[in-house]
């Protein structure tokens, strides 16, 4: 499978993971109402931060794959024109620059997730502490 097809498949897979709105059901009289979805327990603290980090990581990986596939096309054209050494040099430069950009994106994502974890944990402790005080007061 070509790099472009792999990148396209990853984009489709990522789009498929996006949550869809609740299905609509018709009431008598034709009015539409949202179906009742089961209640879910909210994700807290570290788990929420890691979930967001993973989603961003997957998106960045997909973007990187697409970026590489698109930039590979001109290099292939140069090779087809008999300019193999030029193509090879161009691929090295592209690979280096793309690698540096996405490495930075991944590092920032990780640091933001760590910060979010600390802040969310701090908030949960503060909210949990005030809820416990209210219970004791009653």
DSSP file (Angstrom, degrees, kcal/mol; ACC not computed):
  #  RESIDUE AA STRUCTURE BP1 BP2  ACC     N-H-->O    O-->H-N    N-H-->O    O-->H-N    TCO  KAPPA ALPHA  PHI   PSI    X-CA   Y-CA   Z-CA
    1    1 A X              0   0    0      0, 0.0     5,-0.0     0, 0.0     0, 0.0   0.000 360.0 360.0 360.0 135.7    0.0    0.0    0.0
    2    2 A X     >  -     0   0    0      1,-0.1     4,-2.2     4,-0.0     5,-0.2  -0.241 360.0-112.8 -71.2 161.8    1.4    3.4   -0.9
    3    3 A X  H  > S+     0   0    0      1,-0.2     4,-2.7     2,-0.2     5,-0.2   0.877 118.1  54.6 -62.1 -37.7    2.2    6.0    1.7
    4    4 A X  H  > S+     0   0    0      1,-0.2     4,-2.5     2,-0.2    -1,-0.2   0.906 108.8  47.5 -63.7 -41.3   -0.6    8.2    0.4
    5    5 A X  H  > S+     0   0    0      2,-0.2     4,-2.4     1,-0.2    -1,-0.2   0.886 112.0  50.3 -66.8 -38.3   -3.1    5.4    0.8
    6    6 A X  H  X S+     0   0    0     -4,-2.2     4,-2.1     2,-0.2    -2,-0.2   0.926 112.1  47.3 -63.7 -44.9   -1.9    4.7    4.3
    7    7 A X  H  X S+     0   0    0     -4,-2.7     4,-2.1     1,-0.2    -2,-0.2   0.912 111.9  50.2 -62.9 -42.8   -2.2    8.3    5.3
    8    8 A X  H  X S+     0   0    0     -4,-2.5     4,-2.3     1,-0.2    -1,-0.2   0.896 109.6  51.3 -62.3 -41.2   -5.7    8.5    3.8
    9    9 A X  H  X S+     0   0    0     -4,-2.4     4,-2.4     1,-0.2    -1,-0.2   0.883 108.6  51.3 -64.3 -39.0   -6.7    5.4    5.7
   10   10 A X  H  X S+     0   0    0     -4,-2.1     4,-2.4     2,-0.2    -1,-0.2   0.892 109.0  50.7 -65.9 -39.4   -5.4    6.9    9.0
   11   11 A X  H  X S+     0   0    0     -4,-2.1     4,-2.5     2,-0.2    -2,-0.2   0.930 111.5  48.0 -63.2 -44.9   -7.4   10.1    8.3
   12   12 A X  H  X S+     0   0    0     -4,-2.3     4,-2.0     1,-0.2    -2,-0.2   0.902 111.6  50.2 -61.9 -41.5  -10.6    8.1    7.7
   13   13 A X  H  X S+     0   0    0     -4,-2.4     4,-1.0     2,-0.2    -1,-0.2   0.901 111.0  49.0 -64.0 -41.6  -10.0    6.0   10.9
   14   14 A X  H >X S+     0   0    0     -4,-2.4     3,-0.6     1,-0.2     4,-0.5   0.909 110.8  50.1 -64.9 -42.7   -9.5    9.2   12.9
   15   15 A X  H >< S+     0   0    0     -4,-2.5     3,-1.1     1,-0.2    -1,-0.2   0.870 105.9  57.0 -63.3 -36.3  -12.7   10.7   11.5
   16   16 A X  H 3< S+     0   0    0     -4,-2.0    -1,-0.2     1,-0.2    -2,-0.2   0.774 100.4  58.7 -66.4 -25.9  -14.6    7.6   12.3
   17   17 A X  H << S+     0   0    0     -4,-1.0    -1,-0.2    -3,-0.6    -2,-0.2   0.652  79.0 108.4 -78.9 -15.2  -13.6    7.9   16.0
   18   18 A X  S << S-     0   0    0     -3,-1.1    -3,-0.0    -4,-0.5    -4,-0.0  -0.426  82.8-104.7 -65.5 133.6  -15.2   11.3   16.3
   19   19 A X        -     0   0    0     -2,-0.1     2,-0.3     1,-0.1    -1,-0.1  -0.299  31.7-140.7 -63.2 139.8  -18.4   11.0   18.5
   20   20 A X        -     0   0    0      1,-0.1     3,-0.1    -4,-0.1    -1,-0.1  -0.750  26.2 -99.0 -99.5 148.8  -21.6   11.2   16.6
   21   21 A X        -     0   0    0     -2,-0.3    -1,-0.1     1,-0.1     3,-0.1  -0.221  53.9 -80.2 -64.1 158.5  -24.7   13.1   17.9
   22   22 A X        -     0   0    0      1,-0.1    -1,-0.1    13,-0.1    14,-0.0  -0.266  53.6-103.7 -59.5 142.3  -27.4   11.0   19.7
   23   23 A X        -     0   0    0     -3,-0.1    12,-2.5    11,-0.1     2,-0.4  -0.330  34.7-126.2 -66.5 150.1  -29.8    9.3   17.3
   24   24 A X  E     -A   34   0A   0     10,-0.2     2,-0.4    -3,-0.1    10,-0.2  -0.804  20.1-163.1-102.6 140.6  -33.2   10.9   16.9
   25   25 A X  E     -A   33   0A   0      8,-2.4     8,-2.3    -2,-0.4     2,-0.4  -0.918  21.3-118.8-118.8 148.1  -36.4    9.1   17.4
   26   26 A X  E     -A   32   0A   0     -2,-0.4     6,-0.2     6,-0.2     2,-0.2  -0.708  22.8-152.0 -87.6 134.7  -39.8   10.2   16.3
   27   27 A X    >   -     0   0    0      4,-3.7     3,-2.0    -2,-0.4     2,-0.1  -0.555  42.3 -76.8 -91.6 165.3  -42.5   10.8   18.8
   28   28 A X  T 3  S+     0   0    0      1,-0.3     3,-0.3    -2,-0.2    -1,-0.1  -0.450 125.4  37.3 -59.6 134.4  -46.2   10.4   18.1
   29   29 A X  T 3  S-     0   0    0      1,-0.2    -1,-0.3    -2,-0.1    -3,-0.0   0.401 127.8 -84.7  97.6  -1.7  -47.1   13.5   16.1
   30   30 A X  S <  S+     0   0    0     -3,-2.0    -1,-0.2     1,-0.3    -2,-0.2   0.370  82.1 143.0  89.8  -5.9  -43.8   13.6   14.2
   31   31 A X        -     0   0    0     -3,-0.3    -4,-3.7    -5,-0.1     2,-0.4  -0.465  43.1-137.7 -70.8 140.2  -41.7   15.5   16.8
   32   32 A X  E     -A   26   0A   0     -6,-0.2     2,-0.3    -2,-0.1    -6,-0.2  -0.820  22.3-177.9-101.7 138.7  -38.2   14.3   17.1
   33   33 A X  E     -A   25   0A   0     -8,-2.3    -8,-2.4    -2,-0.4     2,-0.2  -0.956  33.2-102.5-131.5 151.1  -36.4   13.9   20.4
   34   34 A X  E     -A   24   0A   0     -2,-0.3   -10,-0.2   -10,-0.2   -11,-0.1  -0.503  41.3-115.9 -71.3 138.5  -32.9   12.8   21.2
   35   35 A X        -     0   0    0    -12,-2.5     2,-0.6    -2,-0.2    -1,-0.1  -0.412  33.6-102.3 -72.3 153.1  -32.6    9.2   22.4
   36   36 A X        -     0   0    0     -2,-0.1     2,-0.3   -14,-0.0    -1,-0.1  -0.654  35.5-156.3 -80.3 120.4  -31.5    8.7   25.9
   37   37 A X        -     0   0    0     -2,-0.6     3,-0.1     1,-0.1   -15,-0.0  -0.689  31.1 -95.6 -90.8 149.1  -27.9    7.7   26.0
   38   38 A X        -     0   0    0     -2,-0.3     2,-0.2     1,-0.1    -1,-0.1  -0.362  45.7-104.7 -63.2 143.3  -26.7    5.7   29.1
   39   39 A X        -     0   0    0     -3,-0.0     2,-0.4     1,-0.0    -1,-0.1  -0.483  37.3-153.4 -70.5 136.7  -25.1    8.0   31.7
   40   40 A X        -     0   0    0     -2,-0.2     2,-0.4    -3,-0.1     3,-0.0  -0.869  19.2-112.6-112.2 146.3  -21.3    7.7   31.8
   41   41 A X        -     0   0    0     -2,-0.4     0, 0.0     1,-0.1     0, 0.0  -0.611  43.0-110.2 -73.0 129.7  -19.1    8.3   34.7
   42   42 A X        -     0   0    0     -2,-0.4     2,-0.3     1,-0.1    -1,-0.1  -0.307  28.1-116.8 -63.2 144.8  -17.0   11.4   34.0
   43   43 A X        -     0   0    0      4,-0.1     2,-0.3     5,-0.0    -1,-0.1  -0.652  38.0-153.0 -80.5 136.5  -13.3   10.8   33.4
   44   44 A X    >>  -     0   0    0     -2,-0.3     3,-1.3     4,-0.0     4,-1.1  -0.798  31.8 -44.9-117.8 155.3  -11.2   12.5   36.0
   45   45 A X  H 3> S+     0   0    0     -2,-0.3     4,-2.3     1,-0.3     3,-0.2   0.093 122.1  15.1  42.9-118.8   -7.7   14.0   36.4
   46   46 A X  H 3> S+     0   0    0      1,-0.2     4,-2.6     2,-0.2    -1,-0.3   0.853 126.5  55.0 -59.9 -39.5   -4.9   12.0   35.0
   47   47 A X  H <> S+     0   0    0     -3,-1.3     4,-2.2     2,-0.2    -1,-0.2   0.904 109.9  46.9 -63.6 -41.5   -7.2    9.7   32.9
   48   48 A X  H  X S+     0   0    0     -4,-1.1     4,-2.4    -3,-0.2     5,-0.2   0.930 112.7  48.9 -65.3 -45.8   -8.7   12.7   31.2
   49   49 A X  H  X S+     0   0    0     -4,-2.3     4,-2.4     1,-0.2    -2,-0.2   0.906 113.1  47.5 -61.2 -42.1   -5.4   14.3   30.6
   50   50 A X  H  X S+     0   0    0     -4,-2.6     4,-2.7     2,-0.2    -1,-0.2   0.879 109.6  53.4 -68.2 -37.7   -4.0   11.1   29.1
   51   51 A X  H  X S+     0   0    0     -4,-2.2     4,-2.2     2,-0.2    -2,-0.2   0.938 112.0  44.5 -61.2 -46.8   -7.1   10.6   26.9
   52   52 A X  H  X S+     0   0    0     -4,-2.4     4,-2.5     1,-0.2     5,-0.2   0.909 112.5  52.5 -64.3 -41.9   -6.7   14.0   25.5
   53   53 A X  H  X S+     0   0    0     -4,-2.4     4,-2.7    -5,-0.2    -2,-0.2   0.922 109.8  49.0 -59.2 -44.2   -2.9   13.5   25.1
   54   54 A X  H  X S+     0   0    0     -4,-2.7     4,-2.5     2,-0.2    -1,-0.2   0.893 110.6  50.2 -63.6 -40.4   -3.6   10.2   23.2
   55   55 A X  H  X S+     0   0    0     -4,-2.2     4,-2.2     2,-0.2    -1,-0.2   0.928 113.7  44.6 -64.1 -44.9   -6.1   11.9   20.9
   56   56 A X  H  X S+     0   0    0     -4,-2.5     4,-2.8     2,-0.2    -2,-0.2   0.900 112.2  53.4 -65.9 -39.9   -3.7   14.7   20.0
   57   57 A X  H  X S+     0   0    0     -4,-2.7     4,-2.5    -5,-0.2    -2,-0.2   0.924 109.6  47.5 -59.7 -45.9   -0.9   12.2   19.6
   58   58 A X  H  X S+     0   0    0     -4,-2.5     4,-2.3     1,-0.2    -1,-0.2   0.902 112.5  49.5 -64.2 -40.7   -2.9   10.2   17.1
   59   59 A X  H  X S+     0   0    0     -4,-2.2     4,-2.5     2,-0.2    -2,-0.2   0.906 111.3  48.7 -64.0 -41.8   -3.9   13.3   15.2
   60   60 A X  H  X S+     0   0    0     -4,-2.8     4,-2.6     2,-0.2    -2,-0.2   0.894 110.5  51.3 -65.7 -39.4   -0.3   14.5   15.1
   61   61 A X  H  X S+     0   0    0     -4,-2.5     4,-2.4     2,-0.2    -2,-0.2   0.914 111.5  47.6 -62.8 -42.4    0.8   11.1   13.8
   62   62 A X  H  X S+     0   0    0     -4,-2.3     4,-2.4     2,-0.2    -2,-0.2   0.922 112.3  49.0 -63.9 -43.8   -1.8   11.1   11.1
   63   63 A X  H  X S+     0   0    0     -4,-2.5     4,-2.9     1,-0.2    -2,-0.2   0.901 110.8  50.8 -62.7 -40.4   -0.8   14.7   10.1
   64   64 A X  H  X S+     0   0    0     -4,-2.6     4,-2.8     2,-0.2     5,-0.2   0.921 109.7  49.9 -63.2 -44.0    2.8   13.6   10.0
   65   65 A X  H  X S+     0   0    0     -4,-2.4     4,-2.3     2,-0.2    -2,-0.2   0.916 113.7  45.4 -60.9 -43.1    2.0   10.6    7.8
   66   66 A X  H  X S+     0   0    0     -4,-2.4     4,-2.8     2,-0.2     5,-0.2   0.926 112.0  52.3 -65.1 -44.8    0.0   12.8    5.4
   67   67 A X  H  X S+     0   0    0     -4,-2.9     4,-2.4     1,-0.2    -2,-0.2   0.925 111.9  45.8 -56.2 -47.8    2.7   15.5    5.4
   68   68 A X  H  X S+     0   0    0     -4,-2.8     4,-1.1     1,-0.2    -1,-0.2   0.904 112.5  50.5 -64.6 -41.1    5.4   12.9    4.5
   69   69 A X  H  X S+     0   0    0     -4,-2.3     4,-0.8    -5,-0.2    -2,-0.2   0.911 112.2  46.9 -64.2 -42.7    3.2   11.3    1.8
   70   70 A X  H >X S+     0   0    0     -4,-2.8     3,-0.8     1,-0.2     4,-0.6   0.918 113.7  47.3 -66.8 -42.7    2.5   14.7    0.2
   71   71 A X  H 3X S+     0   0    0     -4,-2.4     4,-0.8    -5,-0.2    -1,-0.2   0.661 102.9  65.0 -74.6 -13.8    6.1   15.8    0.3
   72   72 A X  H 3X S+     0   0    0     -4,-1.1     4,-2.2    -3,-0.2    -1,-0.2   0.769  87.6  71.9 -75.7 -25.7    7.2   12.4   -1.1
   73   73 A X  H <X S+     0   0    0     -4,-0.8     4,-2.1    -3,-0.8    -1,-0.2   0.928  96.7  45.7 -60.2 -49.6    5.4   13.1   -4.4
   74   74 A X  H  X S+     0   0    0     -4,-0.6     4,-2.3     1,-0.2    -1,-0.2   0.883 111.9  53.3 -62.1 -35.6    7.8   15.8   -5.8
   75   75 A X  H  X S+     0   0    0     -4,-0.8     4,-2.1     1,-0.2    -1,-0.2   0.903 108.5  49.6 -64.5 -39.9   10.8   13.7   -4.8
   76   76 A X  H  X S+     0   0    0     -4,-2.2     4,-2.4     2,-0.2    -1,-0.2   0.896 109.0  52.6 -64.0 -40.6    9.3   10.8   -6.8
   77   77 A X  H  X S+     0   0    0     -4,-2.1     4,-1.4     2,-0.2    -2,-0.2   0.909 108.1  50.8 -61.8 -42.2    8.8   13.1   -9.7
   78   78 A X  H  <>S+     0   0    0     -4,-2.3     5,-2.7     1,-0.2     3,-0.2   0.908 109.5  50.8 -62.6 -41.4   12.5   14.1   -9.6
   79   79 A X  H ><5S+     0   0    0     -4,-2.1     3,-1.7     1,-0.2     5,-0.2   0.919 108.0  52.5 -61.1 -43.2   13.5   10.5   -9.5
   80   80 A X  H 3<5S+     0   0    0     -4,-2.4    -1,-0.2     1,-0.3    -2,-0.2   0.769 105.6  55.4 -64.5 -25.7   11.4    9.8  -12.6
   81   81 A X  T 3<5S-     0   0    0     -4,-1.4    -1,-0.3    -3,-0.2    -2,-0.2   0.413 124.9-103.4 -86.5   1.9   13.1   12.6  -14.4
   82   82 A X  T < 5S+     0   0    0     -3,-1.7     2,-0.5    -4,-0.2     3,-0.2   0.638  87.9 122.2  88.9  14.9   16.4   11.0  -13.7
   83   83 A X     >< +     0   0    0     -5,-2.7     4,-2.5     1,-0.2     5,-0.2  -0.457  23.6 150.0-106.8  59.2   17.5   13.4  -10.9
   84   84 A X  H  >  +     0   0    0     -2,-0.5     4,-2.6    -5,-0.2    -1,-0.2   0.882  69.5  48.9 -62.2 -43.3   18.0   10.7   -8.3
   85   85 A X  H  > S+     0   0    0     -3,-0.2     4,-2.3     2,-0.2    -1,-0.2   0.896 112.8  48.6 -67.3 -38.1   20.7   12.4   -6.3
   86   86 A X  H  > S+     0   0    0      2,-0.2     4,-2.5     1,-0.2    -2,-0.2   0.919 112.5  49.3 -64.1 -42.7   18.7   15.6   -6.2
   87   87 A X  H  X S+     0   0    0     -4,-2.5     4,-2.5     2,-0.2    -2,-0.2   0.912 110.4  50.3 -61.5 -44.0   15.7   13.6   -5.1
   88   88 A X  H  X S+     0   0    0     -4,-2.6     4,-1.9     2,-0.2    -1,-0.2   0.910 111.9  47.3 -62.5 -44.1   17.7   11.9   -2.4
   89   89 A X  H  X S+     0   0    0     -4,-2.3     4,-2.1     1,-0.2    -1,-0.2   0.903 111.8  50.8 -64.2 -41.4   19.1   15.2   -1.0
   90   90 A X  H  X S+     0   0    0     -4,-2.5     4,-2.7     1,-0.2    -2,-0.2   0.909 108.7  51.4 -63.7 -41.7   15.6   16.7   -1.0
   91   91 A X  H  X S+     0   0    0     -4,-2.5     4,-3.0     1,-0.2     5,-0.2   0.887 108.1  52.7 -62.8 -39.0   14.2   13.7    0.9
   92   92 A X  H  X S+     0   0    0     -4,-1.9     4,-2.3     2,-0.2    -1,-0.2   0.933 111.8  45.2 -61.7 -46.0   16.9   14.0    3.5
   93   93 A X  H  X S+     0   0    0     -4,-2.1     4,-2.6     2,-0.2     5,-0.2   0.932 115.9  46.4 -64.0 -46.2   16.1   17.7    4.1
   94   94 A X  H  X S+     0   0    0     -4,-2.7     4,-3.1     1,-0.2     5,-0.3   0.928 112.5  49.9 -62.0 -45.8   12.4   17.0    4.2
   95   95 A X  H  X S+     0   0    0     -4,-3.0     4,-2.3     1,-0.2    -1,-0.2   0.904 112.5  47.8 -60.2 -42.6   12.8   14.1    6.5
   96   96 A X  H  X S+     0   0    0     -4,-2.3     4,-2.1    -5,-0.2    -1,-0.2   0.928 115.6  43.0 -65.3 -46.3   14.9   16.1    8.9
   97   97 A X  H  X S+     0   0    0     -4,-2.6     4,-2.3     2,-0.2    -2,-0.2   0.918 116.0  47.1 -70.5 -42.2   12.6   19.1    8.9
   98   98 A X  H  X S+     0   0    0     -4,-3.1     4,-2.6    -5,-0.2     5,-0.3   0.929 112.5  51.2 -63.2 -43.7    9.4   17.1    9.3
   99   99 A X  H  X S+     0   0    0     -4,-2.3     4,-2.0    -5,-0.3    -2,-0.2   0.906 110.8  48.0 -59.2 -43.1   11.0   15.0   12.0
  100  100 A X  H  X S+     0   0    0     -4,-2.1     4,-1.9     2,-0.2    -1,-0.2   0.912 112.6  48.3 -65.8 -42.5   12.1   18.1   14.0
  101  101 A X  H  X S+     0   0    0     -4,-2.3     4,-2.1     1,-0.2    -2,-0.2   0.950 115.9  41.8 -63.8 -49.9    8.6   19.7   13.7
  102  102 A X  H  X S+     0   0    0     -4,-2.6     4,-2.4     1,-0.2    -1,-0.2   0.807 110.0  57.4 -73.2 -27.9    6.7   16.6   14.8
  103  103 A X  H  X S+     0   0    0     -4,-2.0     4,-2.3    -5,-0.3    -1,-0.2   0.924 109.2  47.0 -62.8 -43.0    9.1   15.8   17.5
  104  104 A X  H  X S+     0   0    0     -4,-1.9     4,-2.7     2,-0.2     5,-0.2   0.911 110.4  52.0 -64.4 -42.7    8.5   19.2   19.0
  105  105 A X  H  X S+     0   0    0     -4,-2.1     4,-2.5     1,-0.2    -2,-0.2   0.924 111.1  47.6 -59.1 -45.2    4.7   18.8   18.6
  106  106 A X  H  X S+     0   0    0     -4,-2.4     4,-2.1     2,-0.2    -1,-0.2   0.891 112.3  49.5 -64.8 -39.7    4.9   15.4   20.5
  107  107 A X  H  X S+     0   0    0     -4,-2.3     4,-2.4     2,-0.2    -2,-0.2   0.923 112.1  47.4 -65.4 -44.0    7.1   16.9   23.2
  108  108 A X  H  X S+     0   0    0     -4,-2.7     4,-2.8     1,-0.2     5,-0.2   0.924 110.5  52.8 -62.8 -44.2    4.8   19.9   23.7
  109  109 A X  H  X S+     0   0    0     -4,-2.5     4,-2.2    -5,-0.2    -1,-0.2   0.914 110.4  48.0 -56.7 -44.5    1.7   17.6   23.8
  110  110 A X  H  X S+     0   0    0     -4,-2.1     4,-2.1     2,-0.2    -1,-0.2   0.915 112.6  47.6 -64.8 -43.4    3.4   15.5   26.5
  111  111 A X  H  X S+     0   0    0     -4,-2.4     4,-2.3     2,-0.2    -2,-0.2   0.893 111.4  50.3 -66.3 -39.8    4.3   18.5   28.6
  112  112 A X  H  X S+     0   0    0     -4,-2.8     4,-2.9     2,-0.2    -1,-0.2   0.896 109.5  52.0 -64.9 -39.2    0.8   20.0   28.3
  113  113 A X  H  X S+     0   0    0     -4,-2.2     4,-2.4    -5,-0.2    -2,-0.2   0.905 109.4  49.5 -62.6 -41.3   -0.7   16.7   29.4
  114  114 A X  H  X S+     0   0    0     -4,-2.1     4,-2.2     2,-0.2    -2,-0.2   0.919 112.7  47.0 -63.6 -43.2    1.6   16.6   32.4
  115  115 A X  H  X S+     0   0    0     -4,-2.3     4,-2.6     1,-0.2    -2,-0.2   0.930 112.2  50.0 -63.3 -45.6    0.6   20.2   33.3
  116  116 A X  H  X S+     0   0    0     -4,-2.9     4,-3.0     1,-0.2     5,-0.3   0.895 109.0  52.8 -60.7 -40.7   -3.1   19.3   32.8
  117  117 A X  H  X S+     0   0    0     -4,-2.4     4,-2.6     2,-0.2     5,-0.2   0.939 110.6  46.4 -60.0 -47.7   -2.8   16.3   35.0
  118  118 A X  H  X S+     0   0    0     -4,-2.2     4,-2.2     1,-0.2    -2,-0.2   0.927 115.6  45.6 -61.9 -45.0   -1.3   18.3   37.9
  119  119 A X  H  X S+     0   0    0     -4,-2.6     4,-2.3     2,-0.2    -2,-0.2   0.910 114.4  47.2 -66.9 -42.6   -3.9   21.0   37.6
  120  120 A X  H  X S+     0   0    0     -4,-3.0     4,-2.7     2,-0.2    -1,-0.2   0.899 112.6  49.4 -66.8 -40.1   -6.8   18.6   37.3
  121  121 A X  H  X S+     0   0    0     -4,-2.6     4,-2.2    -5,-0.3    -2,-0.2   0.914 111.5  49.7 -63.4 -41.7   -5.5   16.6   40.3
  122  122 A X  H  X S+     0   0    0     -4,-2.2     4,-2.0    -5,-0.2    -2,-0.2   0.910 112.3  47.9 -62.3 -42.9   -5.1   19.8   42.3
  123  123 A X  H  X S+     0   0    0     -4,-2.3     4,-3.0     2,-0.2     5,-0.3   0.910 110.3  51.4 -65.6 -43.4   -8.7   20.9   41.4
  124  124 A X  H  X S+     0   0    0     -4,-2.7     4,-3.0     1,-0.2     5,-0.2   0.892 109.9  49.7 -61.9 -39.4  -10.1   17.4   42.3
  125  125 A X  H  X S+     0   0    0     -4,-2.2     4,-2.3     2,-0.2    -1,-0.2   0.905 112.9  47.1 -65.5 -40.5   -8.4   17.5   45.7
  126  126 A X  H  X S+     0   0    0     -4,-2.0     4,-2.0     2,-0.2    -2,-0.2   0.925 116.6  42.7 -67.2 -44.5   -9.8   21.0   46.3
  127  127 A X  H  X S+     0   0    0     -4,-3.0     4,-2.1     2,-0.2    -2,-0.2   0.913 115.5  49.6 -67.7 -43.1  -13.3   20.1   45.3
  128  128 A X  H  X S+     0   0    0     -4,-3.0     4,-1.9    -5,-0.3    -2,-0.2   0.884 110.8  50.7 -62.6 -39.1  -13.2   16.8   47.1
  129  129 A X  H  X S+     0   0    0     -4,-2.3     4,-1.8    -5,-0.2    -1,-0.2   0.898 110.9  47.2 -66.8 -41.6  -12.0   18.6   50.3
  130  130 A X  H  X S+     0   0    0     -4,-2.0     4,-1.9     2,-0.2    -1,-0.2   0.845 110.6  52.9 -71.1 -32.0  -14.7   21.2   50.2
  131  131 A X  H  X S+     0   0    0     -4,-2.1     4,-2.0     2,-0.2    -1,-0.2   0.893 108.8  50.0 -67.4 -39.2  -17.4   18.5   49.6
  132  132 A X  H  X S+     0   0    0     -4,-1.9     4,-2.1     2,-0.2    -2,-0.2   0.889 109.3  51.3 -65.6 -39.1  -16.1   16.5   52.6
  133  133 A X  H  X S+     0   0    0     -4,-1.8     4,-2.0     1,-0.2    -1,-0.2   0.895 108.7  51.5 -64.1 -40.2  -16.3   19.7   54.8
  134  134 A X  H  X S+     0   0    0     -4,-1.9     4,-1.5     2,-0.2    -1,-0.2   0.904 109.0  50.7 -63.8 -40.8  -19.9   20.3   53.7
  135  135 A X  H  < S+     0   0    0     -4,-2.0     3,-0.3     1,-0.2    -2,-0.2   0.928 111.0  48.1 -62.1 -44.9  -20.8   16.8   54.6
  136  136 A X  H  < S+     0   0    0     -4,-2.1    -1,-0.2     1,-0.2    -2,-0.2   0.857 108.6  54.9 -65.2 -34.6  -19.3   17.1   58.1
  137  137 A X  H  <        0   0    0     -4,-2.0    -1,-0.2     1,-0.3    -2,-0.2   0.819 360.0 360.0 -67.8 -31.5  -21.0   20.5   58.6
  138  138 A X     <        0   0    0     -4,-1.5    -1,-0.3    -3,-0.3    -2,-0.2   0.460 360.0 360.0 -82.7 360.0  -24.4   18.9   57.9
